[in-house]
């Protein structure tokens, strides 16, 4: 984790009352926190760094209609 040749990222967590919430990814340069990515940006970051395999599936809402209507989403 403290290898001088590579920066690192960790899960970015917060506490809301009694629950722990995953907020995204915390980014570090050296031993200093430099910023964070939300969960959507974090998924893209992990994909681009090669930590996942060569493909990933994302589902995005493209229309504001009912959640049960598949035509409101794209994969």
C-alpha positions as CSV (number, residue, x, y, z in Angstrom):
1,X,0.0,0.0,0.0
2,X,2.8,2.4,0.7
3,X,4.9,1.4,-2.4
4,X,6.5,4.7,-3.5
5,X,6.1,3.7,-7.2
6,X,2.3,3.6,-7.3
7,X,-0.6,5.6,-5.9
8,X,-3.5,3.7,-4.5
9,X,-7.2,3.8,-4.0
10,X,-9.4,2.5,-1.2
11,X,-13.2,2.2,-0.6
12,X,-14.6,5.5,0.5
13,X,-17.0,4.8,3.3
14,X,-19.1,7.1,5.5
15,X,-21.4,6.5,8.5
16,X,-25.0,7.7,8.6
17,X,-26.5,7.0,12.0
18,X,-25.9,3.3,12.5
19,X,-25.3,2.4,8.8
20,X,-22.0,2.4,6.9
21,X,-22.5,3.6,3.3
22,X,-20.1,3.0,0.4
23,X,-19.6,6.4,-1.2
24,X,-17.1,5.4,-3.9
25,X,-13.3,5.3,-4.1
26,X,-10.9,7.4,-2.1
27,X,-7.7,8.4,-4.1
28,X,-4.3,8.9,-2.6
29,X,-1.0,10.3,-3.8
30,X,1.8,9.0,-1.6
31,X,0.2,8.9,1.9
32,X,-2.1,11.9,1.3
33,X,-5.8,11.8,0.5
34,X,-6.2,13.7,-2.8
35,X,-9.9,13.2,-3.7
36,X,-12.7,10.8,-4.3
37,X,-14.8,9.3,-7.0
38,X,-18.5,8.6,-6.7
39,X,-19.7,5.0,-7.2
40,X,-20.4,5.5,-10.9
41,X,-16.9,7.1,-11.6
42,X,-15.4,4.5,-9.3
43,X,-16.7,1.6,-11.4
44,X,-15.2,3.2,-14.6
45,X,-11.9,3.8,-12.7
46,X,-11.7,0.1,-11.7
47,X,-12.5,-1.0,-15.3
48,X,-9.9,1.3,-16.8
49,X,-7.2,0.2,-14.4
50,X,-7.7,-3.4,-15.5
51,X,-8.8,-4.7,-12.1
52,X,-11.9,-6.2,-13.7
53,X,-11.7,-8.4,-16.7
54,X,-12.0,-7.0,-20.2
55,X,-15.7,-6.2,-20.0
56,X,-18.3,-4.9,-17.6
57,X,-22.1,-4.3,-17.8
58,X,-23.7,-1.0,-16.8
59,X,-27.4,-0.2,-16.7
60,X,-28.3,3.5,-17.1
61,X,-31.7,5.2,-16.8
62,X,-32.4,7.2,-20.0
63,X,-36.1,8.1,-19.5
64,X,-37.9,9.2,-16.4
65,X,-40.8,6.7,-16.8
66,X,-41.6,3.8,-14.4
67,X,-38.8,1.7,-13.0
68,X,-40.4,-1.5,-14.1
69,X,-40.4,-0.4,-17.8
70,X,-37.3,-1.8,-19.5
71,X,-37.6,0.9,-22.2
72,X,-36.5,3.5,-19.7
73,X,-33.1,1.9,-19.4
74,X,-30.1,1.1,-21.5
75,X,-27.4,-1.6,-20.8
